[in-house]
Amino acid sequence: MKASVKLREDGAAPLLRAKLPVALFSVPAVASLTAGDPANLRLSLATAAPALPSIRLSYAPNRATSPLSLAVVLGSGPGGSPSSSGAAASAITMAVEVNTAGAVSFSLALKPSLGDFAVRKRFDSAAAGGGGGSGSSASAASEVTMRSAIPVRGGAAAVSVRWGVRIPAEVTAGGEEGAAALALRRLPFLVLGKVTVERRPPPPPASTAEETTTTTVEKTRRENERLTRELDELRAAATEKTERKMTSAAAGRRSSGWRSPEMAGDRKTVDLGR
C-alpha cells in the first residue's frame, strides 16, 4: 500500500493519492484514489503485469466531458511495461487515453534517473486542450529532483521525500532594436514536491533465517550420513557374497577329489620315494 501528497503551485490544493495492490482475474493490478480539487477526484484500476503495457480504467465524476475513460500506458520497461524493474518507474512513459465522449488525449513523461537523482519533464495534450484532446500540447516546468527515504517502524514502512530545483517553463524572447535575447521571467527555485508513505513487507527475523540455515545444514549432514551408511552396507554385502561363493567353490572341489597340479605333483613325488 502506498499513499502520497504532492504539493502544487499557484495555490492549488495538494494532490492526494492512495494505491492498493489487488488481483484482477489472477492478474496483478493497482486500485488508486486521487483527490485534491473537485476536478481532480478520480478512481482508477490499472493492470500491473511485469512485462506488459498497463491498461487503466478511470472514473472522474467531476470531469466536464465524460466521467469514464480508458487509457493504455506504455513505458521503456520489459514488453512496454511502465515499470523498468520492480516498482521503479521507467525513464519514458507514454499514455493514450480515450473517454466515452470520443475525446482522445496524449501524454508523455520523461523521467531519466541516476540513483536517487532524476530529471522530470511532462507533455500533456489534455492540459492544453482543456481535456478535449485538441491535438495541441502543453509542457510543464522541468524539474531536477532528488529522492530520500526514511525507514520507520523498524523498516515496516518508509517515508520518501522528493525535492529538488525546478526550472520554470516561462522562457520568452525579447530585446531592444531587433536584438534577440532570452529572458527568464522567474529564476529556478527549490521545491518540496512529494511526500510518500509506503508499506513494506516485513523482513524475515534474523533468528528465523539462522534457524532455517541450521536446519538445512543438519538435513544435509543427516542425508550424507545415511548415504555413507547405505554404501558401507552395500560394500559389506558384496564382500560377504563374494566370500561365500569362494567358500562354496572350494568345498565343491574338495568333495569331488579334485587336486590342483601342485598337489598332484607332490603326491607323485611321495609315491616315487616309496
N, C-alpha and C positions, 0 to 999 in steps of 0.2 A: 504494500500500500504506500502511496506517495501523495503528499499534499504540498502545495506551493503557493506563495504570494508574490506576484510580480508588481513592482512599483512602476507607475506610468507618469508621464509628464502632463503638463497643461491642466493640472487639477483634476485629472480623471481618477475615478475610484480605483483602488488596487484590484488587480485581476486575480481571483482565487481559482485554483484548480485542485481537483482531487481525482486520483486514479486508483482503480482497484482491479487487479488481475482476476479474470474469470475464465471459464471454459465454455466455448460455444460449439456444441456438437463435436466434442473432443478436439477442437481447435483452440489454441491459446488466444485469448482476446483481452482487451482492456476496456473497462467501462469508466467513463470520465464525466465529471460535472464541472462546468465553467460558470463563474458568476463574477459580477463586478457592477457595471452599469446595467440597467434593464435590457439594453440591446445586446449585451454580452452573455446573457443567460443561455446555456446550451447543454444538452445531454448528448453524449456520443458513445458509440460502441464500435470499436475498431479491432480487426484481427491483428494478431502479433506473432505470425509464423516466423521462425528464424531465418528462412531463406526464400520468402515470397513477398511481393508488394502488399501493403496494408490496404484493406477496404474499410472505409469508415462511414457509418450511418449516423447522421446528426439530426437533432430536433431542437430548433431555436424558436420558442413560442412568440418572441417579440420581434422576429425578423419581418421586415415590411413586405418582402416579395413572397416568400414561401417558407413555412417552418421546417419542412423536411428537405434534406439534401443527402446526396451520396457522393463520396469522394474516393479517388484512388491515389494513394500516396506512394511514390517511388523514391528510392534512395540509392546510394552507392554501395550498399551492403551486398551480401551474397544473394543472388537471384533477384536483385532490385529491392531488397529489404531496406526500410528506413533506418534500421539499426545495423551498425557495422559489426559489432561484437558484443553479445550480451545485451546490456541496457544502454550501451554507448550509442549516441546518435551519429548517423553518417554525416560526412562532410557536405554533401549536396542532397537536398530533399526537394522534390517537386510534387505538387498536388494539383489534381484536376477535379473540380467539384461542380456538380450539376444539381439544381433543385427541381422541385416538381413543377415550377413555372417554366422550365426550359432554359433558364439562365445558366451560363457556363462561366466559371471563373478559374483563373490560374494563379498559382503562387510558386515562387522559387526562393529557397532559403540556402544561403551559403554559410557554412559553419566549419571552416578548416580549423583544426586544433593541433596543439603540440603540448602534450601533457595536460596541465591544468589551465593553459592559456589558449584562447580562441579568438577568432575574428568573426563577427556576425553581420550579415547583410541580407535583407529580405526585400523581394519584389512581389507586389500583390496587385493583381488587376482589379479585384473587388474593392480595394481601398480607393482606387482612382475612379472607378465607375459607380461608386455608391452601392456596391452589391449587385449591380445589374449585369456585370460582365460585358462592358462596352468594348473591351479589347485594348484599352489603354492600360498603362501600368504605373504604379507609384512605388517609389523606393523609400524605405525607412533609413534613418541615420545609421551609418556604420558604427560598430561598437567593438572595441578591443576589451575582452573580458578575462578575468581570472576567477577560478573556482576554488574555494577552500571548504573542506569538510571537517566537521567536528563530531566525533562519536559521542553518543550519550547512552546512559543506562547500560554501561558495560558492553557497548557495541551492538545492542539490540536495535538501535535506531541511529540515524545520522542526520545532522543538520548541515545542509550545504548552502553556502552563501556565494552568490555570483555578483561580482562588482568589477568595475573597470572604467576605462576612459572612453567617452562617447564622442564621435566626430559628427557634428551636425550636417544635415544634408543641404542646408541653405547656402549654396555657392552661387554667386551672381557675377556677371561680367559688367564692368563699368570702367569709367575713366574719363579723362578730360581731353579735348582736342583730338578725338578719334583714337587715342591710345587705348589698347585693350588691356584690361587688368582684371585680376581675380581678387575678390574680397570676401572674406568670411564674415557673415553677419554675427556669428557667435563663435566664441572660442571653444575648443574641446573642454569638457568638464568631467569630473569624477562622479560616478553614479553608483548607487546600490540597487542593482537591477532585480534580483530574485532571491528569495529565501525558500528553501525546500526542506521538508522533513520527510524522511524515507525510513520505513521499517525494514530491517534486515533480518534474514533468518538467523536464529541463534547458532553460534559455532558449537561444535561438539565439545563437551567438557574435556579437559586435559586428562582427568582420571579415566574417563571412558576410552579415550584414544589409547592410553597406556595399557589399559586392560585388554583392549582389542588386540594390540600388538603382542602382548604377553600370551594371550590365548592362541593367536596364530602361531607363535614360535613353539608353544607347548604342543599344539596339534602336529606341527611338522616334526618335532622331535619324537613324539609317540609313533608317528607313521614310519619314520626311519627305523626305529627300534623294532616295530612289527615286521617290516620288510627284511631286516637283518636276521631276525629270529626265524622267519619262514625260509630264508635262503639257507641258513645253517641246518634246519631240519631237512630240507631237500637234499643238501650235500651229504648229511649223515645217512639218509635213507638210501641214496645211490651207492654210497660206500658199503653199507651193510648188504645191499642186494648183490653187489659185485663179489664180496667175500663169500656169501652163501653159494653163489654159482661156482666159485673156485673150489670150495669145500666139497660140494656135491660132485664136481667132476673128478676130484682126487679120490673120493670114496668109490666112485664107479670104476675107476681104473684099478684100484686095489682089489675089488671084489671079482673082477674079470681076470685076474692074474697077469695083467699087463705090466711089463717092466720096461723101463727106459733102456736104451742101448748101453749106457754106462753101467747100469745094474746087471745087464746080461753079460757084459764083458767081465765084470768081477766074478760072476758065477762060473764062467768057463775057466778062469784062472785058478779058482779054487779046485775045480774038478781035475784039472791037469796036475795040480800039485799032489793030489791024492794018488 
